[in-house]
């Protein structure tokens, strides 16, 4: 497989403590946490969801989107959030120094 090595770890359910973060760091990874969960479902209205998420966002937020093929509204939600909030999206899996959305 041709991909960059993984360097970031998100503790499941954002559940962590000092020992978990220390252990992750000792293994050579960095810990990243999300602050807004998109919670997109198969029946999600993309415009309504984007408006709802946009109202929650503030500078530095990380939005968690589930990566599932049947969640067809996700790309439109992301596009509408970018348009509404004028944010820059950073791909955390490719970023070494930036770990959040920046307005």
ROSE-4610 file (N, C-alpha, C; in Angstrom, 1 decimal, always signed):
// ROSE-4610
residu = [X/X/X/X/X/X/X/X/X/X/X/X/X/X/X/X/X/X/X/X/X/X/X/X/X/X/X/X/X/X/X/X/X/X/X/X/X/X/X/X/X/X/X/X/X/X/X/X/X/X/X/X/X/X/X/X/X/X/X/X/X/X/X/X/X/X/X/X/X/X/X/X/X/X/X/X/X/X/X/X/X/X/X/X/X/X/X/X/X/X/X/X/X/X/X/X/X/X/X/X/X/X/X/X/X/X/X/X/X/X/X/X/X/X/X/X/X/X/X/X/X/X/X/X/X/X/X/X/X/X/X/X/X/X/X/X/X/X/X/X/X/X/X/X/X/X/X/X/X/X/X/X/X/X/X/X/X/X/X/X/X/X/X/X/X/X/X/X/X/X/X/X/X/X/X/X/X/X/X/X/X/X/X/X/X/X/X/X/X/X/X/X/X/X/X/X/X/X/X/X/X/X/X/X/X/X/X/X/X/X/X/X/X/X/X/X/X/X/X/X/X/X/X/X/X/X/X/X/X/X/X/X/X/X/X/X/X/X/X/X/X/X/X/X/X/X/X/X/X/X/X/X/X/X/X/X/X/X/X/X/X/X/X/X/X/X/X/X/X/X/X/X/X/X/X/X/X/X/X/X/X/X/X/X/X/X/X/X/X/X/X/X/X/X/X/X/X/X/X/X/X/X/X/X/X/X/X/X/X]
num = [1/1/1/2/2/2/3/3/3/4/4/4/5/5/5/6/6/6/7/7/7/8/8/8/9/9/9/10/10/10/11/11/11/12/12/12/13/13/13/14/14/14/15/15/15/16/16/16/17/17/17/18/18/18/19/19/19/20/20/20/21/21/21/22/22/22/23/23/23/24/24/24/25/25/25/26/26/26/27/27/27/28/28/28/29/29/29/30/30/30/31/31/31/32/32/32/33/33/33/34/34/34/35/35/35/36/36/36/37/37/37/38/38/38/39/39/39/40/40/40/41/41/41/42/42/42/43/43/43/44/44/44/45/45/45/46/46/46/47/47/47/48/48/48/49/49/49/50/50/50/51/51/51/52/52/52/53/53/53/54/54/54/55/55/55/56/56/56/57/57/57/58/58/58/59/59/59/60/60/60/61/61/61/62/62/62/63/63/63/64/64/64/65/65/65/66/66/66/67/67/67/68/68/68/69/69/69/70/70/70/71/71/71/72/72/72/73/73/73/74/74/74/75/75/75/76/76/76/77/77/77/78/78/78/79/79/79/80/80/80/81/81/81/82/82/82/83/83/83/84/84/84/85/85/85/86/86/86/87/87/87/88/88/88/89/89/89/90/90/90/91/91/91/92/92/92/93/93/93/94/94/94/95/95/95/96/96/96/97/97/97/98/98/98/99/99/99/100/100/100/101/101/101/102/102/102/103/103/103]
x = [+0.8/+0.0/+0.9/+0.4/+1.2/+0.5/+0.9/+0.3/+1.4/+1.2/+2.1/+1.8/+2.8/+2.6/+1.6/+0.8/-0.1/+0.7/+0.3/+1.0/+0.1/-1.2/-2.2/-3.2/-3.6/-4.5/-5.6/-6.9/-8.0/-8.6/-8.5/-9.0/-10.5/-10.9/-12.4/-13.3/-14.4/-15.4/-14.8/-13.6/-12.9/-12.7/-12.6/-12.4/-10.9/-10.3/-8.9/-8.6/-7.4/-6.8/-5.4/-4.7/-3.3/-2.4/-2.7/-1.9/-2.1/-3.3/-3.6/-2.8/-2.9/-2.1/-0.6/-0.1/+1.3/+1.7/+0.9/+1.2/+1.2/+0.2/+0.2/+1.4/+1.8/+3.0/+4.3/+4.4/+5.5/+5.7/+4.6/+4.6/+5.0/+5.1/+5.5/+4.4/+3.2/+2.0/+1.6/+0.8/+0.2/-1.3/-1.8/-3.2/-4.0/-5.1/-6.0/-7.4/-8.1/-9.5/-10.5/-11.7/-12.7/-13.5/-14.1/-14.9/-16.4/-16.6/-18.0/-18.2/-19.2/-19.5/-20.6/-20.4/-21.3/-22.6/-22.5/-23.6/-24.5/-23.9/-24.7/-25.2/-26.5/-27.1/-27.5/-28.0/-28.4/-29.5/-30.4/-31.5/-31.3/-30.1/-29.7/-30.0/-30.6/-30.8/-29.5/-28.7/-27.4/-27.4/-28.4/-28.5/-28.8/-29.7/-30.1/-28.9/-28.3/-27.2/-26.0/-25.7/-24.6/-24.9/-26.2/-26.6/-26.4/-26.8/-26.7/-25.3/-24.4/-23.0/-22.3/-22.6/-22.0/-22.3/-23.5/-23.9/-23.1/-22.6/-21.8/-20.4/-19.8/-18.4/-17.8/-16.6/-15.8/-14.4/-13.5/-12.2/-11.5/-10.8/-10.0/-10.8/-12.1/-12.8/-12.4/-12.5/-12.3/-13.6/-14.1/-15.4/-15.1/-15.7/-15.6/-16.7/-16.3/-17.3/-17.0/-18.0/-17.8/-17.6/-16.7/-16.4/-17.1/-18.3/-19.1/-19.7/-19.6/-20.0/-21.5/-22.4/-23.8/-24.2/-23.3/-23.5/-23.3/-24.2/-24.0/-24.1/-24.7/-24.9/-23.6/-22.6/-21.4/-20.7/-20.4/-19.6/-20.4/-21.7/-22.5/-22.5/-22.6/-22.5/-21.2/-20.1/-18.8/-18.7/-19.1/-19.1/-19.9/-21.0/-21.9/-21.3/-20.6/-20.0/-18.8/-18.0/-16.9/-17.5/-18.5/-19.1/-19.7/-20.4/-21.0/-20.0/-19.0/-18.0/-16.8/-16.6/-15.3/-14.1/-14.1/-13.0/-12.1/-10.9/-9.9/-9.9/-10.0/-10.0/-8.6/-8.2/-6.8/-7.0/-6.4/-6.5/-5.5/-6.0/-5.2/-4.2/-4.7/-3.8/-2.6/-2.6/-1.5/-0.7/-1.3/-0.7/+0.2/+1.3/+2.2/+2.2/+1.9/+1.9/+0.6/-0.4/-1.7/-2.7/-3.4/-4.3/-5.7/-6.1/-7.5/-7.9/-9.2/-9.7/-9.3/-9.0/-8.6/-9.5/-10.0/-10.9/-10.0]
y = [-1.2/+0.0/+1.2/+2.2/+3.5/+4.6/+4.8/+5.9/+6.3/+7.5/+8.0/+7.3/+7.0/+6.4/+7.2/+6.6/+7.2/+7.8/+9.1/+9.7/+10.2/+10.2/+10.8/+9.7/+9.8/+8.9/+9.7/+9.3/+9.8/+8.8/+9.0/+8.0/+7.8/+6.5/+6.2/+7.0/+7.5/+8.3/+9.5/+9.9/+11.1/+10.8/+9.5/+9.2/+9.0/+9.8/+9.7/+10.3/+10.0/+10.7/+10.9/+11.4/+11.8/+10.6/+9.4/+8.2/+7.7/+7.8/+7.4/+8.3/+9.6/+10.5/+10.3/+10.1/+9.8/+8.5/+7.5/+6.2/+6.4/+7.1/+7.3/+8.1/+9.1/+9.9/+9.1/+8.2/+7.4/+6.4/+6.1/+5.2/+5.9/+7.3/+8.1/+8.7/+8.7/+9.3/+10.5/+11.3/+12.5/+12.3/+12.9/+12.7/+13.9/+13.6/+14.6/+14.3/+15.4/+15.3/+16.1/+15.6/+16.4/+17.1/+18.2/+19.1/+19.1/+18.8/+18.8/+17.5/+16.7/+15.5/+15.7/+15.5/+15.8/+15.0/+13.7/+12.8/+12.8/+12.5/+12.4/+11.0/+10.9/+9.6/+9.6/+8.4/+8.2/+9.2/+9.5/+10.4/+11.8/+12.2/+13.6/+14.6/+15.7/+16.8/+17.6/+17.6/+18.2/+19.7/+20.4/+21.9/+22.2/+21.4/+21.6/+21.3/+20.2/+19.7/+20.7/+21.2/+22.2/+23.5/+23.9/+25.1/+24.8/+23.7/+23.3/+23.3/+22.6/+22.5/+23.9/+24.6/+26.0/+26.8/+26.7/+27.5/+27.1/+25.9/+25.4/+25.7/+26.0/+26.1/+27.4/+27.2/+28.4/+28.1/+29.1/+29.0/+27.9/+27.0/+25.9/+24.6/+24.6/+23.3/+22.3/+21.0/+19.9/+19.2/+19.0/+18.3/+16.9/+15.9/+14.5/+14.1/+13.6/+13.1/+11.6/+10.8/+9.3/+9.1/+8.2/+7.8/+6.5/+6.6/+5.5/+5.8/+4.8/+5.0/+5.4/+4.9/+5.2/+6.6/+7.3/+8.7/+9.7/+9.7/+10.5/+12.0/+12.4/+13.8/+14.5/+13.7/+14.2/+15.3/+15.0/+16.0/+17.3/+17.3/+18.5/+19.3/+18.5/+19.2/+19.9/+19.2/+19.8/+21.1/+21.0/+22.1/+23.3/+23.0/+24.1/+24.7/+23.9/+24.5/+25.4/+25.0/+25.8/+27.1/+27.1/+28.3/+29.2/+28.6/+29.4/+30.0/+29.3/+29.7/+30.3/+30.1/+30.6/+30.0/+28.7/+28.1/+27.4/+27.1/+26.4/+25.0/+24.0/+22.6/+22.1/+21.5/+20.8/+19.4/+18.6/+17.2/+16.7/+16.3/+15.9/+14.7/+13.9/+12.7/+13.1/+14.3/+14.8/+15.9/+16.4/+17.6/+17.2/+17.8/+17.5/+18.6/+19.8/+21.0/+21.6/+21.4/+22.1/+21.0/+21.3/+20.3/+20.8/+21.9/+22.4/+23.2/+23.5/+24.4/+25.8/+26.6/+28.0/+28.9/+29.9/+30.9/+31.9]
z = [+0.0/+0.0/+0.0/-0.7/-0.8/-0.1/+1.2/+2.0/+3.0/+3.5/+4.6/+5.9/+6.7/+8.0/+8.9/+9.6/+10.5/+11.7/+12.1/+13.2/+14.2/+13.9/+14.8/+15.4/+16.6/+17.2/+17.9/+17.6/+18.3/+19.2/+20.5/+21.5/+21.2/+21.2/+20.9/+21.8/+21.3/+22.0/+22.7/+22.3/+23.0/+24.5/+24.9/+26.3/+26.5/+27.4/+27.7/+29.0/+29.5/+30.7/+30.5/+31.4/+31.3/+30.9/+31.5/+31.2/+29.8/+29.3/+27.9/+26.9/+27.1/+26.3/+26.4/+27.6/+27.7/+27.0/+27.1/+26.5/+24.9/+24.4/+23.0/+22.5/+23.3/+22.9/+23.0/+24.0/+24.1/+23.0/+22.3/+21.2/+19.9/+20.0/+18.8/+18.1/+18.6/+18.0/+18.7/+18.0/+18.6/+18.8/+19.9/+20.2/+19.6/+19.0/+18.4/+18.9/+19.2/+19.7/+18.9/+18.7/+18.0/+19.0/+18.5/+19.4/+19.0/+17.7/+17.1/+16.4/+16.7/+16.0/+15.0/+13.7/+12.7/+12.7/+13.2/+13.3/+12.1/+10.9/+9.7/+9.5/+9.2/+8.9/+7.5/+7.0/+5.7/+5.3/+6.2/+5.9/+6.2/+6.5/+6.9/+5.7/+6.0/+5.1/+5.1/+4.0/+4.0/+4.4/+3.8/+4.1/+5.5/+6.1/+7.5/+8.4/+8.2/+9.0/+8.9/+7.7/+7.6/+8.4/+8.3/+9.1/+10.6/+11.0/+12.5/+12.9/+12.2/+12.5/+12.5/+11.4/+11.3/+12.5/+13.1/+14.2/+15.5/+15.5/+16.7/+16.6/+15.4/+15.2/+15.7/+16.2/+16.6/+16.2/+16.2/+15.8/+16.5/+15.8/+16.4/+16.5/+16.2/+16.3/+15.3/+15.7/+14.8/+14.7/+13.5/+13.2/+12.8/+13.5/+13.2/+12.2/+11.1/+10.1/+10.0/+10.1/+9.9/+8.4/+8.1/+6.7/+6.4/+5.8/+5.4/+4.0/+3.1/+1.7/+1.6/+2.5/+2.4/+2.9/+3.5/+4.0/+2.9/+1.9/+0.7/+0.9/+2.1/+2.3/+2.8/+3.3/+3.9/+3.0/+1.7/+0.9/+0.8/+0.7/+0.6/+1.9/+3.0/+4.3/+4.5/+4.1/+4.3/+3.4/+2.1/+1.2/+1.7/+2.3/+2.8/+4.1/+4.9/+6.1/+5.6/+4.7/+4.2/+3.6/+2.9/+2.3/+3.4/+4.4/+5.4/+6.4/+6.7/+7.8/+7.2/+5.9/+5.3/+6.0/+6.2/+6.9/+5.9/+6.4/+5.7/+6.3/+5.5/+6.0/+5.9/+7.0/+7.1/+7.3/+6.4/+6.5/+7.6/+8.7/+9.8/+9.5/+8.6/+8.3/+7.5/+6.9/+6.1/+6.7/+7.8/+8.5/+9.6/+9.7/+10.8/+11.9/+11.5/+12.4/+12.7/+11.9/+12.1/+12.5/+13.5/+14.1/+14.3/+13.6/+13.8/+12.6/+12.5/+11.5/+11.8/+10.8/+11.1/+10.3/+10.9/+10.2/+9.5]
